[in-house]
Amino acid sequence: MVVLRQGLCSGLDAELVASLKARGVTTVQDLVCANLAQLAIDADLPYKRIAMVRRVLVAQLGAFLASAEMAYAELLSSTAILPTGCTALNSLLDCGLYTGELTEITGAPGTGKTQVCACVAVSVACDLKQRVFYIDTTGSLSPSLLLCLTQAKLTEPSLQASALQRIEIVKAFDAFSVLDEVEKFQKRLSEPLLAREEEVRVLLLDSVFSVFSPLFGSGHADGQSFLMHLARQLKFLAKEYNLAVVVTNGVLSSGREALGRAWSHVPNVRISLSMERSGPPNKVAGQSMEVAGPSDEHACTDVEIEDDIVRSDVEMAEMEENIEIDATDDGSDRHVKKFERIETKDTRSESGGGVNSVGDIIRLGGTSAASGGDPKSLRYAKLTKSTRQVSDSVFVPAFPCGRDSLALMVLLIFSITANCFGDTWLMRRNIECLSQNVDSKIYLNMAIN
Amino acid sequence: MKTAVKVCIIEMLLNVLTEHAHCPFNVVSGQQACMPGGHPAVIPIDTELFPKEAPLCGDVVELHGPEGCGKSEMLLRLIARCILPRYAGGLESHAVLLDCDLRFDFLRFVALLEQMLKRQAAQHASPPLNEGGVGDYAMPKEPREEDVCTCLTRFSIASCHSSSQLLLTLSALEAGGAAAFPRLRLLAVDGLFAFYWMDHAPAMAPGASQDITTLQRCCSLLGRLAAAHPVVVVATTQSLFQTRSSGPHKVYLCKGWNCLVSYRFQFERSVGDDRQFLLTLFHVPRGLLYQRSFTITAAGVELSSVDQS
């Protein structure tokens, strides 16, 4: 709703605004839909003047109808395809991420969404030498992971340093700061290129689910509209500044992507990651909850997401060092398990299943990419990765030792007691949010609150 | 004061005269003209999709369904059929698309155009009437880039970022559309309710209240456009809420829109088969017309044979 005010367009002065307001025409929409002849007679104003003001406002604020030929030529010259750093993923996405599109990566916790994002960031920074803007809402992106991935691609420390400098990471832990960061980023992009040599090519938001799902509760409508505002901003950024926007999302217990139907219409491409169970289920605390089994050596991945990352034994040794560091740092062995997965993947022989060992291709719009695709089709893919099975009812990561288990026990007791008195659905949401966070400090904070 | 009134009266007379002058003088071909006297003529956009003698001038077609069911793909097919040259089976007329959810895939659209040109040019082996190649009567095997560019000159796109922008663009079309696009036959809106949640709580504007009227005004403007010009209005609408009953359910988002629609296509996924989609066509007076399945290939939508339910 655009309110009519003085100076909005050239012929609109305070006197005209006041006389229109007296007749009930306060916004541009009212003016456009009003009967101009009648209005001119009622307000005792020259018809030509009102008609001219209306024409100017429509031309100024309406969308410009461009000829498709020119739009297509412009699109061809400005669209880029960014490789994701993983050959299997590239072939699924028809050579990579397209700029001007919003790609969504969905999956249950622990399926590797942050890994894929980190992979994309490093690939763009190292191989393409373009800048990356990463909004981290869960705190699960660790710089050591990025360093590891960079070291796998580049050998010289100076090149590694310059590649890592191209990745800008911003932490935002609630929905308002996320929107704030996106708007600040847009302001920066709209400034003229002064000293910037490299353009930002990718915007990664990990994850939108963790910050917006708490807003969907009793105030359902407001949360939904706020999410749509963010979605519109992201899509506008993608189209206007030729970025590839990548967003991670969670899944509901039914397997559908989270955040509702309105959000499901927003992304252009959706990649759905899922896990296949590889270990025996554990019984925990009398509840029949399937908790992640131990990471076993014979865990096989159907799609080699990390096949490009790890190459040599030297890197393996470095990664083992990193494993030690991570284990002592925060007690969480989630990173440990991830690196172990990479390690076991590399040591065992290449799986016998063919080159394109993707589980299934779900197509949502556009053509089937089964045969390797036509480069201009829309496609969705389901990549299966077998590490652990997470239960449907409560998302709980593997029980590690240390401070995290204490925090987890406190939280479980808290949620069980609050269950009797409060909203079970809301509790589930909180637990789902928590399971996305690795940092134990966040666990403790949420338990206290 | 008196001169102002005189000017107003003259303007009103001029408006009235030009309004009636729109329809009869836009003769494109015998089939497509609106006969003077207001008798509606058929715009044969897609003979496979629509029943016989449909859609008529001024019809409003709705493509409704959840995401990922082929609505935008069907819209691309309709636009392609409108802008393709006559030898390729198209109407060779102008089409306008208002992209509200910013999901229009241009590369896919051009690929679709090329496929349709290639396929239908092979079928309709007749010499080209409009291409102007001197002595060139042989059909090219691969569609030339000039052919695709010629098709694209008959297509206009605008991206709308808010419901007020959509309203202003529609009013610009209403005011000057007939002059700017004399052979306009198809007005397509992709994602008509894309701004529903943004209007519901405009969180960004301080002090702004819910804006539910803009969408209703857009719908009424679309109705006026459909009535005044010899166009078919096609809009894709998302299903934002869970439907409780199947069948010709009412779209509860905007009553004004509900009254306008003549043909409603309901899209859904086929149960048990990922690659098939189901399409149900409702005509507002007559009710359910048919139900059929379709798949999406590189060449676009492949409809199966009609299965009357």
Interface residues (C-beta under 8 A of the other chain):
Chain A: M1 V2 V28 Q29 V32 C33 A37 A40 I41 D44 L45 P46 Y47 K48 R55 L57 V58 A59 L61 G62 A63 F64 L65 A66 S67 A68 E69 A71 Y72 L75 T79 A221 D222 Q224 S225 F226 L227 M228 H229 R232 K235 F236 K239 R261 A262 S264 H265 V266 N268 D360 I362 R363 L364 G365 G366 T367 S368 D374 P375 K376 S377 L378 Y380
Chain B: M1 A4 V5 V7 C8 E11 M12 P66 E67 G68 C69 G70 S72 E73 V96 L98 D101 L102 R103 D105 F106 L107 R108 V110 A111 C149 L152 T153 F155 S156 I157 A158 S159 C160 H161 S164 Q165 L166 L167 L168 T169 S171 A172 L173 A175 A180 G191 A194 Y196 W197 M198 H200 A201 P202 A203 M204 A205 A208 D211 T213 T214 R217 L221 Q238 S239 L240 F241 Q242 D274 R275 I296 T297 A298
